[in-house]
C-alpha cells in the first residue's frame, strides 16, 4: 500500500506537470498526500463497480505500486547526520515514538468512532463486495475517502493490515510536516517539531485509530504549500495541485468544504486570481465531488440531510420533513457549542480550550497541548522583525488559509470539538515556530526556546507512554483477544453473545454503535436522531408501527440496555421494545452483565455502575 501511494503520488505530480519543478524533498512532501488521496479516490470507483474482491484489490495495488519505479532516479543520496546533540536527542525520541506506535498497532482496535463507522463501514463494504449507500446521517451518508483506503488494508491484510496501515498513515502525516518544516528550519528543529506534532494528545488519540483528522493533515499541508508556491511563482500548475489536495479533504469530511473555501479565498491574492481560481476549483471538484454526487444520487441532497428543507425534497423512506425539523433542532445543538460565536470568543477560544477546557471541546484528552502558548510570545517578535516583507513571505499565505478556515469553522456554528481543527494545526505550528525561531535567533535566545519546547515534548512523550500502557500489557501478558476486548471495550460481551448465538439469516437492531466492527452477523443501527427507517425519536409512541418498521428492515433481534432503577419513559428504544415484550410480540433471549468503562487508558478510574444488556427476539408471525 505504501508503494502504491508513492507510485500514485509520483504519477500525479507528473500529470500536474510539477515533478521537474520540485526538489526531491518537496516531491516526497507532495507525493505522500497526493498518492494517499488518489488511492482513496480510486477505491470509490472500484467500490461502486463491485470490484472489492481480494483479487481486484491486490491487482489495483500492484498496478499502482508499479508507479513507484519513478523514484529510482531520486534514491541516490548520502546521509550525513548533523553533529548537533539536539538532532540526536530528537532522533532518539523519533525512534521511541515509532516503536510505541507499532506497539499500539498490535492489539485489536477499540476506539469508539472507529468501531462505529471508520472501520465498521469498510468492513461492511467488503462483506457486500461493493460500496452501498447507508441511509444514516453524519456517519453513514458522509464523505468516506480516507475510510476507502482502509478497504484494501482490511481485505488483504486482515485486522493487523488495518491497524498497521492506520499506524503508518499517521506517521506519514508527521513525515509530511517534517519535509514542510525543512523549507524554513534546519534538520534538528524540524525533527523536534515533528515529534511535537506526533505526540500532541489529539494525534495520540487519532493517529493509530480510524479517525480521519490526522490523515486530513496531509491534504491541508499539501494544499497550503502548493498555494504558497503558486502565489510565489505564478505557476498555474501549483493551483491545480492545491485544488486536488483541498478536494481530497472535502472528500474525507464535510468540514473539508470549509477548507476548500478558505484556500479558494486565498487564491484571490494572485494577480491572475480568476484563471488560477478556476483551475483550483476544477481540480477540487474532480477529486472531492464523488461522495457528494453519491449522496445526491440516493437522497437528492449532496450533504444529506443538511439541505433537505432548503431543496424542498419530498418525504421518503430515508428522511421526512418532520424528522428533518427534529434533526436540526438537536444537531449539533447546544451540546456541541461551548462558547458564544462572538468576536471576543473567536480570539479567546484557543486560550479557553487550552487552560480552561469545557467538556464540549474534549481538549482535556484530545487537545493540542501548550506548545502554541510557549511559542506565541517569541512569534510576536518574529512577526515584528519581518513586518516589512510579511505579506510577501510564503508563510503568510499558509497562515491566511488556516485563519480563514478557523473563522469559517467558528462562525458557522460547527461543533466546537477542538480535534476538528487538527488538520490546520500543523500550519499554525509551522508559522508560530518559524517566527519564534527567527526572533530567538536574532536576540540570542535559541537555547531558551529549545528548553521550553523540550519541556513540552517530555510531557507529551509521557502522555504517549501512558497511552501505550494497555497495548504493552496486551503484548507482555499475552492476553487473548477476547480477554483484552472485554477489559477495554464497553459491552464487548454482547457482541460475543450475538456472534455465538445468531447467524447470517438474523439481523440485530441496536443503539450500541461501538459493537458494529466486532459483529459478524447483519445489524441495523437505530438512532433517534440520525435515521428514520426505524423511528425511536421522542415523538414515537406506537409499538405496532415500531414492530412493523423492524420487520420491514428484516430485523429479528433487538439489543438494548437497562440500568438499575431506570424507568422507561413514554417513548424511545427502551419503552417501545418493552411494550413489545409485554404484548407478547417479543421475548428476552439473552441477558448480559454490562460494566461501565470510564477510560480505556486509565483503568484505575471509576468504572461507573453496572447494568444489564438484553437481547430480544421478535415473535414470528405477521406484522400487525
C-alpha positions in Angstrom: 0.0 0.0 0.0 2.9 2.4 0.7 4.4 1.6 -2.7 1.0 2.2 -4.2 0.8 5.6 -2.5 4.2 6.6 -3.6 3.6 5.4 -7.2 0.3 7.3 -7.4 1.8 10.4 -5.9 4.7 10.5 -8.4 2.3 9.9 -11.2 0.0 12.6 -10.0 2.9 15.1 -9.8 3.8 14.3 -13.4 0.2 14.7 -14.6 0.1 18.1 -12.9 3.4 19.0 -14.5 5.3 20.0 -11.4 7.5 16.9 -11.0 10.5 18.6 -12.6 9.8 21.9 -10.8 10.3 20.4 -7.4 13.4 19.3 -5.4 13.5 15.8 -4.0 12.3 16.8 -0.6 9.3 18.6 -2.0 8.5 15.8 -4.4 8.1 13.5 -1.4 6.2 16.0 0.6 3.6 16.4 -2.1 3.6 12.8 -3.3 2.6 11.3 0.0 -0.7 13.2 0.4 -1.4 13.2 -3.3 -0.9 9.4 -3.5 -2.9 8.7 -0.4 -5.8 10.8 -1.7 -5.7 9.2 -5.1 -5.8 5.7 -3.5 -9.0 6.6 -1.7 -10.3 8.2 -4.9 -9.7 5.1 -7.0 -11.2 2.9 -4.3 -14.5 4.7 -4.6 -14.9 3.8 -8.3 -13.7 0.2 -7.6 -16.3 0.0 -4.9 -19.3 1.3 -6.8 -18.3 -1.0 -9.6 -18.4 -4.0 -7.3 -14.7 -4.7 -7.5 -13.9 -5.3 -3.9 -12.8 -8.9 -4.0 -9.2 -9.8 -2.9 -8.1 -10.4 -6.4 -9.2 -6.9 -7.7 -7.8 -5.2 -4.6 -4.4 -6.9 -5.0 -4.4 -6.1 -8.7 -5.2 -2.5 -8.2 -2.5 -2.1 -5.6 0.1 -3.9 -7.8 -0.6 -1.6 -10.7 -0.4 1.5 -8.6 2.8 0.2 -6.9 4.5 -0.1 -10.4 4.4 3.7 -10.4 6.9 3.7 -7.6 9.6 2.9 -10.2 9.5 6.7 -11.0 11.5 7.2 -7.7 14.6 5.3 -9.0 16.3 8.5 -10.0 15.7 10.0 -6.6 17.2 7.2 -4.5 20.9 8.2 -4.6 21.8 10.3 -1.6 24.4 10.5 1.1 23.2 10.6 4.7 25.2 13.0 6.8 23.7 13.2 10.3 24.1 16.6 11.9 26.5 16.9 14.8 24.0 18.7 16.9 23.2 16.9 20.1 19.6 18.3 19.7 19.3 16.3 16.5 20.5 13.1 18.1 18.1 13.6 21.1 15.3 14.2 18.7 16.2 11.2 16.6 16.1 9.0 19.7 12.7 10.5 20.5 11.5 9.6 17.0 12.7 6.0 17.4 10.7 5.8 20.6 7.6 7.3 19.1 7.7 4.9 16.1 8.3 2.0 18.4 5.3 2.9 20.6 3.1 3.4 17.6 4.0 -0.1 16.4 3.1 -1.4 19.9 -0.2 0.4 19.8 -1.0 -1.2 16.4 -0.7 -4.8 17.8 -3.9 -5.1 19.9 -7.4 -5.2 18.4 -8.8 -1.7 17.8 -11.1 -0.2 20.5 -11.6 3.5 19.5 -15.4 4.2 19.7 -15.8 6.1 16.4 -13.6 3.6 14.6 -15.8 0.7 15.8 -18.9 2.6 14.9 -18.0 3.6 11.3 -14.4 4.3 10.5 -13.6 0.6 10.5 -17.1 -0.8 10.5 -18.2 0.8 7.2 -15.2 -0.5 5.2 -15.8 -4.0 6.7 -19.4 -3.8 5.6 -18.5 -2.7 2.1 -16.0 -5.6 1.9 -18.7 -8.1 3.1 -21.1 -6.7 0.4 -18.4 -6.8 -2.3 -19.2 -3.2 -3.2 -19.9 0.3 -1.8 -23.5 0.5 -0.8 -25.5 3.6 0.3 -26.0 3.8 4.1 -29.1 5.9 4.8 -27.7 7.3 8.1 -26.8 10.9 8.7 -23.3 12.0 9.8 -21.6 8.6 9.8 -23.3 6.7 7.0 -24.1 9.1 4.1 -20.9 11.0 4.5 -17.6 11.6 2.6 -15.5 8.5 3.1 -12.3 8.9 1.1 -9.9 8.1 4.0 -12.0 5.1 5.1 -11.8 3.9 1.5 -8.1 3.4 1.9 -8.9 1.0 4.8 -10.7 -1.4 2.5 -7.6 -3.0 0.8 -5.7 -3.0 4.2 -8.5 -4.9 5.9 -9.4 -7.0 2.9 -5.9 -8.2 2.1 -4.2 -7.9 5.5 -6.9 -8.6 7.9 -7.1 -6.7 11.2 -3.4 -6.3 11.5 -3.3 -5.0 8.0 -5.9 -2.4 9.0 -4.2 -1.3 12.3 -0.7 -1.2 10.9 -2.0 0.9 7.9 -3.6 3.4 10.2 -0.4 3.5 12.3 1.7 4.0 9.2 -0.5 6.7 7.6 -0.5 8.6 10.9 3.3 8.6 10.9 3.2 9.7 7.2 1.4 12.8 8.3 4.4 13.5 10.6 6.8 12.9 7.7 5.0 15.5 5.5 5.2 18.0 8.3 8.9 17.4 8.7 9.5 18.0 5.0 7.4 21.1 5.1 9.3 22.4 8.1 12.6 21.8 6.3 11.8 24.6 3.9 12.3 27.1 6.8 14.2 25.3 9.6 17.3 23.1 10.0 17.2 19.3 10.5 17.2 19.4 14.3 14.4 21.9 14.7 12.3 20.3 12.0 12.7 16.9 13.7 11.9 18.3 17.2 8.7 20.0 15.9 7.7 16.8 14.1 7.9 15.0 17.4 5.7 17.7 19.0 3.1 17.1 16.2 3.2 13.3 16.6 2.8 13.4 20.4 0.1 16.0 20.9 -3.0 14.4 22.6 -5.2 14.9 19.5 -2.7 12.9 17.4 -2.2 10.2 20.0 -5.9 9.8 20.1 -6.5 9.6 16.4 -3.3 8.5 14.6 -3.5 4.8 15.3 -7.3 4.7 15.1 -9.6 5.2 12.1 -10.1 8.9 12.9 -9.6 10.9 9.7 -8.3 14.2 11.2 -4.7 13.1 11.4 -4.7 11.9 7.8 -6.5 15.1 6.7 -3.5 17.0 8.0 -1.6 15.7 4.9 -4.1 17.1 2.5 -4.1 20.5 4.3 -0.3 20.8 4.3 -0.1 19.8 0.6 -2.7 22.3 -0.4 -1.2 25.2 1.7 2.3 24.5 0.4 1.1 24.3 -3.2 -0.8 27.6 -2.8 2.2 29.3 -1.3 4.3 28.1 -4.3 1.7 29.1 -6.8 1.4 32.6 -5.3 5.2 32.9 -5.2 6.0 31.7 -8.7 2.7 32.4 -10.6 2.9 28.8 -12.0 -0.8 27.8 -12.6 0.1 24.1 -12.1 0.6 24.6 -8.4 -3.0 25.9 -8.2 -4.2 22.6 -9.8 -2.2 20.7 -7.2 -3.6 22.8 -4.4 -7.1 22.3 -5.6 -6.6 18.5 -5.8 -5.3 18.3 -2.2 -8.1 20.5 -0.9 -10.7 18.4 -2.8 -9.3 15.3 -1.0 -10.0 16.9 2.3 -13.6 17.7 1.2 -14.0 14.1 0.1 -12.9 12.9 3.6 -15.0 15.1 5.8 -17.8 17.7 5.4 -15.7 20.5 7.0 -13.3 20.0 4.2 -15.7 22.1 2.2 -14.8 25.0 4.5 -11.1 24.4 3.8 -11.8 24.4 0.0 -13.5 27.8 0.6 -10.6 29.1 2.7 -8.0 28.0 0.2 -10.1 29.4 -2.7 -10.3 32.8 -1.0 -6.5 32.8 -0.5 -6.2 32.3 -4.3 -7.6 35.8 -4.7 -4.2 37.1 -3.7 -2.9 36.0 -7.1 -2.7 38.7 -9.8 -4.4 36.2 -12.1 -6.9 35.2 -9.5 -9.7 34.4 -11.9 -7.7 31.9 -14.0 -6.0 30.4 -11.0 -9.2 30.3 -9.1 -10.9 28.3 -11.9 -8.0 25.9 -12.0 -8.1 25.4 -8.3 -11.9 24.9 -8.3 -11.9 22.4 -11.2 -9.3 20.3 -9.5 -11.1 20.4 -6.2 -14.3 19.3 -7.9 -12.5 16.5 -9.7 -11.0 15.0 -6.6 -13.7 15.9 -4.0 -17.1 15.6 -5.6 -17.7 11.9 -5.9 -19.1 11.3 -2.4 -21.4 14.3 -2.7 -22.7 13.1 -6.0 -23.2 9.7 -4.4 -25.3 11.2 -1.7 -27.3 13.4 -4.1 -28.0 10.4 -6.3 -29.6 8.5 -3.5 -31.2 11.3 -1.5 -31.4 14.4 -3.6 -29.2 16.2 -1.1 -25.4 16.2 -1.6 -24.7 16.9 2.1 -27.5 14.7 3.4 -29.6 15.7 5.3 -28.4 19.3 5.8 -30.2 20.7 2.7 -33.4 18.7 2.9 -35.7 21.7 3.7 -33.7 24.2 1.5 -34.0 21.9 -1.6 -37.7 21.2 -0.9 -37.3 17.5 -1.0 -40.3 15.3 -0.5 -40.7 12.8 2.3 -39.2 9.4 1.6 -38.4 6.1 3.3 -35.0 7.6 4.2 -35.9 11.0 5.5 -39.0 13.1 6.2 -39.8 16.8 6.9 -40.8 16.1 10.5 -37.6 14.2 11.2 -35.6 16.9 9.5 -37.0 19.5 11.8 -36.2 17.3 14.8 -32.6 16.7 13.5 -31.9 20.4 13.0 -33.3 21.2 16.4 -30.9 18.8 18.2 -27.8 18.7 15.9 -25.3 19.9 16.7 -27.3 21.7 19.3 -26.1 23.3 22.4 -24.3 20.2 23.4 -21.7 20.9 20.7 -21.2 24.6 21.3 -19.1 25.6 24.3 -18.7 29.4 23.8 -20.8 32.0 22.0 -19.9 32.8 18.4 -18.7 36.3 19.0 -15.5 38.2 18.0 -14.3 38.0 21.6 -14.6 34.2 21.8 -13.1 33.9 18.3 -9.8 35.0 19.8 -10.4 33.6 23.3 -11.4 30.1 22.3 -7.8 28.8 21.9 -6.9 30.0 25.3 -10.0 28.6 27.0 -9.7 25.3 25.2 -6.1 25.0 26.4 -6.3 26.2 30.0 -10.0 26.1 31.0 -11.4 23.3 28.8 -15.1 22.8 28.6 -16.2 19.1 28.2 -17.7 20.2 24.9 -14.2 20.9 23.5 -12.8 17.5 24.6 -9.5 19.3 24.8 -8.7 17.8 28.2 -7.9 14.5 26.4 -7.8 15.3 22.7 -6.3 18.8 22.7 -3.2 20.4 21.2 -1.1 20.8 24.4 0.6 24.1 25.3 3.2 24.4 22.6 1.4 27.3 20.8 1.3 29.3 24.1 5.0 28.6 24.6 5.9 29.8 21.1 3.4 32.7 20.9 5.5 35.4 22.7 8.5 34.8 20.6 6.4 34.6 17.5 5.1 38.1 18.0 8.7 39.3 17.9 9.4 37.3 14.8 6.4 38.9 13.0 7.7 42.4 14.1 11.1 41.6 12.6 9.6 40.5 9.3 6.9 43.2 9.2 8.2 44.9 6.0 8.2 41.7 4.0 5.5 39.9 5.9 2.8 39.9 3.2 5.3 38.6 0.6 6.5 35.7 2.8 5.2 32.2 1.7 4.2 31.5 5.3 1.7 34.4 5.2 -0.4 32.5 2.6 -0.1 29.4 4.7 -1.2 31.2 7.9 -4.0 33.0 6.0 -5.5 29.7 4.9 -5.5 28.5 8.5 -7.0 31.7 9.8 -9.9 31.8 7.2 -10.7 28.1 7.9 -10.8 28.8 11.6 -13.1 31.7 11.1 -15.5 29.7 8.9 -15.4 26.8 11.4 -16.1 29.1 14.4 -18.7 31.4 13.0 -20.8 28.8 11.1 -21.8 27.1 14.2 -19.8 23.9 13.7 -19.2 21.5 16.5 -16.6 23.1 18.8 -14.7 19.9 19.5 -11.1 21.0 19.2 -9.9 17.9 17.4 -11.9 19.1 14.3 -9.2 21.8 14.0 -6.4 19.2 13.9 -6.0 19.4 10.1 -4.9 23.0 10.3 -2.8 22.6 13.5 0.5 21.9 11.5 0.0 25.1 9.6 -0.4 27.1 12.7 2.5 25.4 14.5 4.8 25.9 11.5 4.0 29.6 11.3 4.5 30.1 15.0 7.7 28.0 15.2 9.4 29.8 12.3 8.5 33.2 13.6 9.7 32.3 17.1 12.9 30.8 15.8 13.7 33.9 13.8 13.2 36.2 16.8 15.0 33.9 19.2 17.9 33.7 16.8 18.0 37.4 16.5 18.2 38.1 20.2 20.3 35.1 21.1 17.6 33.2 22.9 17.5 29.9 20.9 18.7 27.9 23.9 15.7 29.3 26.0 13.3 28.5 23.2 14.8 25.0 22.9 14.4 24.3 26.6 10.7 25.4 26.5 10.0 23.2 23.6 11.9 20.3 25.2 9.8 20.6 28.4 6.6 20.4 26.3 8.0 17.4 24.4 8.9 15.5 27.5 5.4 16.0 28.9 3.8 14.8 25.6 6.2 11.8 25.4 5.0 10.9 28.9 1.4 11.1 27.6 2.4 8.7 24.8 3.8 6.2 27.3 0.7 6.3 29.4 -1.5 5.9 26.3 0.6 2.9 25.3 0.1 1.1 28.6 -2.8 -1.1 27.6 -1.1 -2.2 24.4 2.1 -3.1 26.3 0.1 -5.1 28.8 -1.6 -6.9 26.0 1.8 -7.9 24.5 3.6 -8.7 27.7 0.7 -10.7 29.3 0.0 -12.4 26.0 -3.7 -11.7 26.6 -6.3 -13.4 24.5 -8.2 -11.2 22.1 -11.5 -11.7 24.0 -10.0 -11.0 27.4 -8.4 -7.8 26.2 -11.5 -6.5 24.5 -13.7 -7.4 27.5 -11.3 -5.3 29.6 -11.2 -2.2 27.5 -14.2 -2.2 25.1 -17.6 -1.5 26.7 -20.2 -4.2 26.1 -17.9 -6.4 24.0 -19.5 -9.4 25.8 -22.8 -8.6 24.0 -21.0 -8.8 20.6 -19.6 -12.2 21.6 -23.1 -13.4 22.6 -24.6 -12.3 19.3 -21.8 -13.9 17.3 -22.1 -17.2 19.2 -25.9 -17.5 19.1 -27.1 -15.8 15.9 -26.3 -16.4 12.3 -26.2 -14.8 8.8 -30.0 -15.0 8.4 -30.6 -12.9 11.6 -30.4 -9.2 11.9 -29.8 -7.2 15.1 -31.1 -3.7 15.7 -29.1 -1.8 18.2 -28.0 1.5 19.5 -24.6 0.4 20.8 -22.6 1.6 17.8 -19.2 0.6 19.4 -20.1 -3.0 18.7 -20.5 -2.7 14.9 -17.0 -3.6 13.9 -17.0 -6.8 16.0 -20.4 -8.1 14.9 -20.2 -11.0 12.5 -23.9 -11.0 11.8 -26.0 -8.4 9.9 -27.1 -5.4 12.0 -29.1 -2.2 11.8 -28.2 1.0 13.7 -31.4 2.5 15.1 -30.9 6.0 16.5 -33.4 8.6 17.5 -31.5 11.4 15.6 -29.6 10.0 12.6 -32.0 7.7 10.9 -35.8 7.5 10.3 -36.3 4.0 9.0 -36.9 2.7 12.5 -38.3 5.7 14.4 -37.4 5.7 18.1 -37.4 9.5 18.4 -39.2 11.1 21.4 -42.4 11.5 19.4 -42.6 7.8 18.6 -45.2 6.1 20.8 -46.6 3.4 18.6 -45.3 -0.1 19.4 -47.2 -1.6 16.4 -45.6 0.8 14.0 -42.2 0.2 15.6 -42.6 -3.6 15.1 -43.6 -3.1 11.5 -40.6 -1.0 10.8 -38.3 -3.6 12.3 -39.9 -6.3 10.3 -39.7 -4.4 7.0 -35.9 -4.0 7.7 -35.5 -7.7 8.3 -34.7 -7.3 12.0 -35.0 -10.5 14.0 -33.5 -9.3 17.3 -33.1 -6.0 19.3 -30.4 -5.2 21.7 -30.9 -2.6 24.5 -29.6 -1.8 27.9 -31.5 -1.4 31.2 -29.8 0.3 34.2 -30.8 -0.4 37.8 -33.8 1.7 38.8 -34.2 3.1 35.3 -37.7 3.9 34.3 -38.8 3.6 30.7 -40.4 6.8 29.7 -43.3 7.0 27.2 -41.1 6.9 24.1 -37.7 5.7 22.9 -36.0 2.3 22.3 -36.4 1.0 25.9 -40.1 1.9 26.1 -41.0 0.6 22.6 -39.1 -2.6 23.0 -40.5 -3.4 26.4 -44.0 -2.7 25.1 -43.4 -5.4 22.5 -42.3 -7.8 25.3 -45.4 -7.0 27.4 -47.6 -7.6 24.4 -46.0 -11.0 23.6 -44.6 -9.8 20.3 -41.0 -10.3 21.6 -39.2 -12.2 24.2 -35.8 -11.8 26.0 -33.4 -14.5 24.9 -30.2 -13.1 26.3 -29.1 -11.3 29.4 -25.5 -10.0 29.8 -24.0 -8.0 32.6 -22.7 -4.7 31.3 -19.9 -2.8 33.1 -19.2 0.9 32.6 -15.7 1.8 31.4 -14.7 5.3 32.3 -11.3 5.2 30.5 -9.7 2.7 28.2 -6.3 4.2 29.0 -6.6 4.7 32.8 -8.2 1.5 34.1 -7.9 2.8 37.7 -10.6 5.4 37.1 -14.1 4.8 38.3 -16.0 2.5 36.0 -19.5 3.6 36.9 -22.5 1.4 37.7 -23.2 -2.0 36.3 -26.3 -2.6 34.1 -28.0 -5.3 32.1 -27.8 -5.8 28.4 -30.8 -7.6 26.9 -31.2 -9.3 23.6 -34.8 -9.6 22.5 -36.1 -11.9 19.8 -39.1 -10.7 17.8 -42.1 -13.1 17.6 -42.6 -15.0 14.4 -45.8 -14.2 12.5 -47.4 -11.5 10.5 -46.9 -7.8 11.2 -49.9 -6.2 12.9 
